[in-house]
Amino acid sequence: MVTASDGRPIHLWIAWLIAAAALGVAEAFTLTLAFGLLAAAALVAAIVAGLGGSLLAQVLAFAIAGAVGLLIVRPIAKRQMTHPTPVREGSYALVGKKAVVIEEVTGTQGLIKLAGEVWSARALDENHVIPVGSAVDVMEIEGATAIVYPRELLP
């Protein structure tokens, strides 16, 4: 146990708990996982201090636990936390694709060739009439109907 010059014991476990709490708060603001692992290392040091370990044992416990956390646990946890970009499937994958008008498209009806298939279509703007042969972009899919907008009008 660490003692003051007058012989009173110094309870370093309290200091380690305060450090752990401060590191935990820092983790809550940064979400980097680094401060959280250092907070856990400070808790390990607090346990060593509470069991009567010397200051050197406490610092070594903090350093070893922190190094293990940052060098081993953090990379594994970050790899598990990263999510691949969601893959659009089915008709949702067609949104944003280019198509060609094969039968005049109005606000209510029309046909386009999209991804090698013929789709029923209607114009996004009900006032647009898109002539045969025009290139369009698919803005939405509603059931079996593609909602399209002429490419030349896009910004």
C-alpha positions in Angstrom: 0.0 0.0 0.0 1.2 3.5 -0.8 1.5 5.8 2.2 1.9 9.5 2.7 5.0 11.0 4.4 3.1 11.0 7.7 2.2 7.3 7.4 -1.4 7.6 6.4 -2.5 5.3 3.6 -3.2 6.8 0.2 -6.2 5.1 -1.5 -5.1 5.2 -5.1 -7.9 3.0 -6.1 -10.2 6.0 -5.9 -7.9 7.9 -8.3 -8.0 5.0 -10.7 -11.8 4.9 -10.5 -12.0 8.7 -11.2 -9.6 8.2 -14.2 -11.8 5.3 -15.4 -14.9 7.5 -15.2 -13.2 10.4 -17.0 -12.0 8.1 -19.7 -15.5 6.6 -20.0 -17.0 10.1 -20.5 -14.4 10.8 -23.1 -15.4 7.6 -24.9 -19.0 8.6 -24.8 -18.1 11.8 -26.7 -15.7 10.3 -29.2 -17.0 6.8 -29.8 -13.5 5.7 -30.9 -13.3 2.7 -28.6 -9.8 3.8 -27.5 -10.9 5.7 -24.4 -13.3 2.9 -23.4 -10.5 0.4 -23.4 -8.3 2.7 -21.4 -11.1 3.1 -18.9 -11.2 -0.7 -18.6 -7.5 -0.6 -18.0 -7.9 2.0 -15.3 -10.5 -0.3 -13.7 -7.9 -3.1 -13.7 -5.4 -0.8 -12.1 -8.1 0.2 -9.5 -8.5 -3.5 -8.6 -4.8 -3.9 -8.2 -4.7 -0.8 -6.0 -7.6 -2.1 -4.0 -5.8 -5.4 -3.4 -2.9 -3.5 -2.0 -0.6 -3.6 -5.0 2.3 -1.2 -5.2 2.2 1.9 -7.4 4.5 0.1 -9.8 2.1 -2.9 -10.0 -0.8 -0.5 -10.6 1.0 1.4 -13.4 2.1 -2.0 -15.0 -1.5 -3.3 -14.7 -2.8 -0.2 -16.4 -0.1 -0.3 -19.1 -0.5 -4.0 -19.9 -4.3 -3.9 -19.9 -4.3 -0.8 -22.0 -1.8 -2.2 -24.5 -3.8 -5.5 -24.8 -7.0 -3.5 -25.3 -5.6 -1.1 -27.9 -3.4 -3.5 -29.8 -5.5 -6.7 -29.8 -9.2 -6.0 -28.8 -9.7 -2.7 -30.6 -8.8 -3.9 -34.1 -11.0 -7.0 -33.7 -13.9 -4.9 -32.4 -13.6 -2.3 -35.1 -13.6 -5.0 -37.8 -16.8 -6.5 -36.2 -18.5 -3.0 -36.1 -17.9 -2.1 -39.7 -20.9 -2.9 -41.9 -20.6 -3.4 -45.6 -22.6 -1.1 -47.7 -26.1 -2.5 -48.2 -26.7 -4.1 -51.6 -29.9 -3.1 -53.3 -31.7 -6.2 -54.6 -34.7 -6.8 -56.9 -36.4 -3.8 -58.3 -34.7 -1.5 -55.9 -31.4 -2.1 -57.7 -32.9 -0.5 -60.8 -33.4 2.9 -59.2 -30.9 5.3 -60.7 -30.3 3.2 -63.9 -30.5 4.5 -67.4 -33.4 3.3 -69.7 -34.6 4.0 -73.2 -38.2 4.9 -74.1 -39.7 2.4 -76.6 -43.3 3.7 -76.4 -44.1 7.3 -75.5 -44.1 7.9 -71.7 -46.6 10.2 -70.2 -47.7 10.9 -66.6 -50.0 7.8 -66.8 -48.5 5.3 -69.2 -45.6 4.2 -71.5 -42.9 1.6 -72.0 -39.2 1.6 -71.5 -36.3 -0.9 -72.0 -34.6 -1.3 -68.7 -31.8 -3.7 -68.0 -32.7 -5.7 -71.1 -36.4 -6.0 -70.1 -39.5 -4.1 -71.2 -41.1 -2.2 -68.3 -44.2 -0.2 -68.0 -43.4 3.4 -67.1 -44.8 6.8 -66.3 -43.2 10.2 -66.1 -42.2 11.6 -62.7 -43.7 14.9 -63.7 -47.2 14.2 -64.9 -47.0 17.1 -67.4 -44.0 15.6 -69.2 -44.4 13.7 -72.4 -41.2 11.7 -73.2 -40.8 10.7 -76.8 -39.6 7.3 -78.2 -35.9 6.9 -78.2 -35.2 9.3 -75.3 -32.8 8.3 -72.5 -34.4 8.4 -69.1 -33.3 7.7 -65.5 -35.3 5.5 -63.3 -36.3 7.6 -60.2 -38.5 5.0 -58.4 -40.1 1.7 -58.9 -43.8 1.3 -57.9 -44.9 -2.3 -58.3 -44.2 -3.2 -61.9 -44.0 0.5 -63.1 -40.8 2.5 -63.4 -41.1 6.2 -62.6 -38.8 8.0 -65.0 -37.3 11.4 -65.7 -35.7 12.5 -69.0 -31.9 12.5 -68.8 -31.5 15.8 -70.7 -33.5 17.6 -68.1 -31.4 16.4 -65.2 -29.0 19.0 -63.7 
